[in-house]
């Protein structure tokens, strides 16, 4: 299975292709190919980016609660 980082690179390439004039849907003969829409690509990108950050130990937020010991 591909790593999150390599999938993220593929998603970025797909987003760039759509933004720079790539077709979202096209037909060749009797076959029609439909690519993912930008909304789906950006949602998948967000999830993959979070996974990459978790795996690399960068980014993300860790919340904790600190309290003083009562005397």
ROSESE-395422 format. One record per atom (N, C-alpha, C): residue in three letters; atom name; x, y, z negated. Coordinates in steps of 0.001 Angstrom, whole numbers, plus 500000, padded with zeros to 6 digits. Atoms other than C-alpha are relative to their C-alpha. Example, Ala and Ser with C-alpha at 12.3 -4.5 7.8 and 13.67 -1.06 7.14 Angstrom:
<nodes>
resn->ALA, name->N, xx->500890, yy->498810, zz->500000
resn->ALA, name->CA, xx->512300, yy->495500, zz->492200
resn->ALA, name->C, xx->500900, yy->501200, zz->500000
resn->SER, name->N, xx->499180, yy->498810, zz->500060
resn->SER, name->CA, xx->513670, yy->498940, zz->492860
resn->SER, name->C, xx->499230, yy->501090, zz->499270
</nodes>
This chain:
<nodes>
resn->UNK, name->N, xx->500850, yy->498812, zz->500000
resn->UNK, name->CA, xx->500000, yy->500000, zz->500000
resn->UNK, name->C, xx->500892, yy->501247, zz->500000
resn->UNK, name->N, xx->499241, yy->498751, zz->499893
resn->UNK, name->CA, xx->501201, yy->503508, zz->500798
resn->UNK, name->C, xx->499965, yy->500763, zz->498674
resn->UNK, name->N, xx->499930, yy->499211, zz->501233
resn->UNK, name->CA, xx->502315, yy->505778, zz->497977
resn->UNK, name->C, xx->499109, yy->501234, zz->500118
resn->UNK, name->N, xx->500821, yy->498789, zz->500021
resn->UNK, name->CA, xx->500287, yy->508800, zz->496937
resn->UNK, name->C, xx->500689, yy->501131, zz->500749
resn->UNK, name->N, xx->499247, yy->498934, zz->499328
resn->UNK, name->CA, xx->503051, yy->511087, zz->498221
resn->UNK, name->C, xx->499941, yy->499850, zz->501516
resn->UNK, name->N, xx->500059, yy->500191, zz->498549
resn->UNK, name->CA, xx->503049, yy->509510, zz->501689
resn->UNK, name->C, xx->498587, yy->500222, zz->500530
resn->UNK, name->N, xx->501388, yy->499723, zz->499594
resn->UNK, name->CA, xx->499240, yy->509618, zz->501852
resn->UNK, name->C, xx->499717, yy->501491, zz->499998
resn->UNK, name->N, xx->500166, yy->498554, zz->500062
resn->UNK, name->CA, xx->499368, yy->513270, zz->500821
resn->UNK, name->C, xx->500588, yy->500655, zz->501248
resn->UNK, name->N, xx->499388, yy->499465, zz->498785
resn->UNK, name->CA, xx->501713, yy->513979, zz->503736
resn->UNK, name->C, xx->499112, yy->499754, zz->501218
resn->UNK, name->N, xx->500908, yy->500300, zz->498891
resn->UNK, name->CA, xx->499277, yy->512266, zz->506122
resn->UNK, name->C, xx->498763, yy->500895, zz->499969
resn->UNK, name->N, xx->501162, yy->499121, zz->500146
resn->UNK, name->CA, xx->496349, yy->514264, zz->504745
resn->UNK, name->C, xx->500369, yy->501418, zz->500429
resn->UNK, name->N, xx->499554, yy->498665, zz->499595
resn->UNK, name->CA, xx->498341, yy->517487, zz->505162
resn->UNK, name->C, xx->500107, yy->500108, zz->501515
resn->UNK, name->N, xx->499881, yy->499999, zz->498539
resn->UNK, name->CA, xx->499085, yy->516551, zz->508784
resn->UNK, name->C, xx->498615, yy->500019, zz->500663
resn->UNK, name->N, xx->501360, yy->500021, zz->499449
resn->UNK, name->CA, xx->495392, yy->515809, zz->509440
resn->UNK, name->C, xx->499331, yy->501361, zz->499852
resn->UNK, name->N, xx->500569, yy->498667, zz->500227
resn->UNK, name->CA, xx->494344, yy->519137, zz->507918
resn->UNK, name->C, xx->500618, yy->500992, zz->500985
resn->UNK, name->N, xx->499330, yy->499087, zz->499067
resn->UNK, name->CA, xx->496944, yy->520982, zz->509989
resn->UNK, name->C, xx->499500, yy->499788, zz->501431
resn->UNK, name->N, xx->500475, yy->500292, zz->498646
resn->UNK, name->CA, xx->495784, yy->519233, zz->513163
resn->UNK, name->C, xx->498608, yy->500592, zz->500238
resn->UNK, name->N, xx->501348, yy->499436, zz->499852
resn->UNK, name->CA, xx->492172, yy->520269, zz->512574
resn->UNK, name->C, xx->500031, yy->501523, zz->500011
resn->UNK, name->N, xx->499940, yy->498544, zz->500079
resn->UNK, name->CA, xx->493130, yy->523841, zz->511679
resn->UNK, name->C, xx->500669, yy->500644, zz->501209
resn->UNK, name->N, xx->499296, yy->499435, zz->498847
resn->UNK, name->CA, xx->495318, yy->524285, zz->514751
resn->UNK, name->C, xx->499385, yy->499553, zz->501318
resn->UNK, name->N, xx->500722, yy->500260, zz->498754
resn->UNK, name->CA, xx->492704, yy->523290, zz->517276
resn->UNK, name->C, xx->499745, yy->498549, zz->500324
resn->UNK, name->N, xx->500282, yy->501409, zz->499751
resn->UNK, name->CA, xx->492493, yy->519531, zz->516957
resn->UNK, name->C, xx->498504, yy->499739, zz->499959
resn->UNK, name->N, xx->501427, yy->500327, zz->499944
resn->UNK, name->CA, xx->489134, yy->518009, zz->517764
resn->UNK, name->C, xx->499613, yy->499142, zz->498805
resn->UNK, name->N, xx->500498, yy->500818, zz->501100
resn->UNK, name->CA, xx->487085, yy->516595, zz->514923
resn->UNK, name->C, xx->499339, yy->498742, zz->500557
resn->UNK, name->N, xx->500648, yy->501149, zz->499373
resn->UNK, name->CA, xx->485271, yy->514289, zz->517324
resn->UNK, name->C, xx->500286, yy->500049, zz->501490
resn->UNK, name->N, xx->499806, yy->500056, zz->498556
resn->UNK, name->CA, xx->486004, yy->513106, zz->520827
resn->UNK, name->C, xx->499537, yy->498643, zz->500511
resn->UNK, name->N, xx->500470, yy->501236, zz->499373
resn->UNK, name->CA, xx->484821, yy->510454, zz->523269
resn->UNK, name->C, xx->500909, yy->499629, zz->501155
resn->UNK, name->N, xx->499281, yy->500549, zz->498855
resn->UNK, name->CA, xx->486677, yy->508254, zz->525702
resn->UNK, name->C, xx->499145, yy->498854, zz->500516
resn->UNK, name->N, xx->500900, yy->501011, zz->499456
resn->UNK, name->CA, xx->484354, yy->506310, zz->527924
resn->UNK, name->C, xx->498797, yy->499837, zz->499087
resn->UNK, name->N, xx->501150, yy->500267, zz->500867
resn->UNK, name->CA, xx->481758, yy->504654, zz->525729
resn->UNK, name->C, xx->500350, yy->500036, zz->498515
resn->UNK, name->N, xx->499572, yy->499957, zz->501401
resn->UNK, name->CA, xx->483793, yy->505033, zz->522540
resn->UNK, name->C, xx->500072, yy->501435, zz->499500
resn->UNK, name->N, xx->499928, yy->498690, zz->500641
resn->UNK, name->CA, xx->483506, yy->507977, zz->520164
resn->UNK, name->C, xx->500812, yy->499866, zz->498726
resn->UNK, name->N, xx->499161, yy->499985, zz->501202
resn->UNK, name->CA, xx->486076, yy->508786, zz->517499
resn->UNK, name->C, xx->499655, yy->501259, zz->499217
resn->UNK, name->N, xx->500299, yy->498867, zz->500879
resn->UNK, name->CA, xx->485146, yy->511001, zz->514559
resn->UNK, name->C, xx->501004, yy->499995, zz->498856
resn->UNK, name->N, xx->499042, yy->499855, zz->501095
resn->UNK, name->CA, xx->487809, yy->512257, zz->512167
resn->UNK, name->C, xx->499276, yy->500534, zz->498779
resn->UNK, name->N, xx->500573, yy->499435, zz->501218
resn->UNK, name->CA, xx->487170, yy->513286, zz->508595
resn->UNK, name->C, xx->499843, yy->501509, zz->500140
resn->UNK, name->N, xx->500195, yy->498553, zz->499983
resn->UNK, name->CA, xx->485815, yy->516781, zz->508109
resn->UNK, name->C, xx->500941, yy->500648, zz->498994
resn->UNK, name->N, xx->499061, yy->499281, zz->500868
resn->UNK, name->CA, xx->487891, yy->519455, zz->506380
resn->UNK, name->C, xx->499639, yy->499885, zz->498528
resn->UNK, name->N, xx->500412, yy->500084, zz->501410
resn->UNK, name->CA, xx->485845, yy->519311, zz->503179
resn->UNK, name->C, xx->500478, yy->498678, zz->499392
resn->UNK, name->N, xx->499569, yy->501312, zz->500503
resn->UNK, name->CA, xx->486542, yy->515583, zz->502772
resn->UNK, name->C, xx->501514, yy->499923, zz->499887
resn->UNK, name->N, xx->498537, yy->500012, zz->500033
resn->UNK, name->CA, xx->490203, yy->516053, zz->503620
resn->UNK, name->C, xx->500539, yy->500799, zz->498820
resn->UNK, name->N, xx->499528, yy->499184, zz->501127
resn->UNK, name->CA, xx->490621, yy->518838, zz->501049
resn->UNK, name->C, xx->499695, yy->499328, zz->498667
resn->UNK, name->N, xx->500313, yy->500722, zz->501238
resn->UNK, name->CA, xx->488859, yy->516754, zz->498358
resn->UNK, name->C, xx->501009, yy->498880, zz->499767
resn->UNK, name->N, xx->499032, yy->501084, zz->500113
resn->UNK, name->CA, xx->491130, yy->513795, zz->499077
resn->UNK, name->C, xx->501385, yy->500554, zz->499683
resn->UNK, name->N, xx->498706, yy->499373, zz->500250
resn->UNK, name->CA, xx->494161, yy->516116, zz->499115
resn->UNK, name->C, xx->500136, yy->500394, zz->498533
resn->UNK, name->N, xx->499965, yy->499586, zz->501403
resn->UNK, name->CA, xx->493268, yy->517500, zz->495685
resn->UNK, name->C, xx->500246, yy->498795, zz->499095
resn->UNK, name->N, xx->499829, yy->501196, zz->500824
resn->UNK, name->CA, xx->492986, yy->513998, zz->494211
resn->UNK, name->C, xx->501404, yy->499411, zz->500138
resn->UNK, name->N, xx->498661, yy->500528, zz->499791
resn->UNK, name->CA, xx->496243, yy->512833, zz->495792
resn->UNK, name->C, xx->501059, yy->500893, zz->499363
resn->UNK, name->N, xx->499048, yy->499070, zz->500610
resn->UNK, name->CA, xx->498067, yy->515970, zz->494629
resn->UNK, name->C, xx->500066, yy->499783, zz->498489
resn->UNK, name->N, xx->500029, yy->500258, zz->501441
resn->UNK, name->CA, xx->496947, yy->515290, zz->491056
resn->UNK, name->C, xx->500716, yy->498691, zz->499674
resn->UNK, name->N, xx->499351, yy->501288, zz->500232
resn->UNK, name->CA, xx->498115, yy->511677, zz->491338
resn->UNK, name->C, xx->501517, yy->500125, zz->500141
resn->UNK, name->N, xx->498562, yy->499786, zz->499800
resn->UNK, name->CA, xx->501517, yy->512739, zz->492693
resn->UNK, name->C, xx->500589, yy->500733, zz->498795
resn->UNK, name->N, xx->499519, yy->499249, zz->501164
resn->UNK, name->CA, xx->501887, yy->515236, zz->489825
resn->UNK, name->C, xx->500073, yy->499113, zz->498766
resn->UNK, name->N, xx->499974, yy->500916, zz->501143
resn->UNK, name->CA, xx->500989, yy->512564, zz->487257
resn->UNK, name->C, xx->501172, yy->499030, zz->500122
resn->UNK, name->N, xx->498930, yy->500980, zz->499802
resn->UNK, name->CA, xx->503438, yy->510078, zz->488787
resn->UNK, name->C, xx->501382, yy->500618, zz->499825
resn->UNK, name->N, xx->498688, yy->499360, zz->500094
resn->UNK, name->CA, xx->506273, yy->512598, zz->488897
resn->UNK, name->C, xx->500216, yy->500682, zz->498654
resn->UNK, name->N, xx->499880, yy->499367, zz->501310
resn->UNK, name->CA, xx->505564, yy->513997, zz->485443
resn->UNK, name->C, xx->499993, yy->501512, zz->500065
resn->UNK, name->N, xx->500068, yy->498541, zz->499889
resn->UNK, name->CA, xx->505154, yy->517533, zz->486776
resn->UNK, name->C, xx->498551, yy->500435, zz->500111
resn->UNK, name->N, xx->501352, yy->499456, zz->499888
resn->UNK, name->CA, xx->502110, yy->519733, zz->486639
resn->UNK, name->C, xx->499076, yy->499393, zz->498968
resn->UNK, name->N, xx->500987, yy->500503, zz->500930
resn->UNK, name->CA, xx->498968, yy->518920, zz->484831
resn->UNK, name->C, xx->500003, yy->500773, zz->498707
resn->UNK, name->N, xx->500143, yy->499303, zz->501272
resn->UNK, name->CA, xx->497825, yy->520171, zz->481496
resn->UNK, name->C, xx->499760, yy->498960, zz->498924
resn->UNK, name->N, xx->500225, yy->500860, zz->501155
resn->UNK, name->CA, xx->498064, yy->518430, zz->478175
resn->UNK, name->C, xx->499537, yy->500886, zz->498859
resn->UNK, name->N, xx->500553, yy->499222, zz->501100
resn->UNK, name->CA, xx->495907, yy->519774, zz->475398
resn->UNK, name->C, xx->500153, yy->499219, zz->498709
resn->UNK, name->N, xx->499885, yy->500629, zz->501306
resn->UNK, name->CA, xx->496451, yy->519068, zz->471770
resn->UNK, name->C, xx->499471, yy->500944, zz->498940
resn->UNK, name->N, xx->500505, yy->499170, zz->501080
resn->UNK, name->CA, xx->495133, yy->520310, zz->468474
resn->UNK, name->C, xx->500981, yy->499915, zz->498850
resn->UNK, name->N, xx->499072, yy->499940, zz->501118
resn->UNK, name->CA, xx->497516, yy->521418, zz->465807
resn->UNK, name->C, xx->499261, yy->500559, zz->498786
resn->UNK, name->N, xx->500616, yy->499457, zz->501227
resn->UNK, name->CA, xx->496463, yy->521948, zz->462237
resn->UNK, name->C, xx->501024, yy->499932, zz->498879
resn->UNK, name->N, xx->499123, yy->499984, zz->501170
resn->UNK, name->CA, xx->498170, yy->522777, zz->458984
resn->UNK, name->C, xx->499460, yy->499074, zz->498937
resn->UNK, name->N, xx->500406, yy->500841, zz->501115
resn->UNK, name->CA, xx->498134, yy->520417, zz->456120
resn->UNK, name->C, xx->499511, yy->500908, zz->498884
resn->UNK, name->N, xx->500524, yy->499194, zz->501113
resn->UNK, name->CA, xx->496016, yy->521795, zz->453320
resn->UNK, name->C, xx->500705, yy->499613, zz->498711
resn->UNK, name->N, xx->499311, yy->500246, zz->501274
resn->UNK, name->CA, xx->497683, yy->522161, zz->449945
resn->UNK, name->C, xx->499050, yy->500017, zz->498852
</nodes>
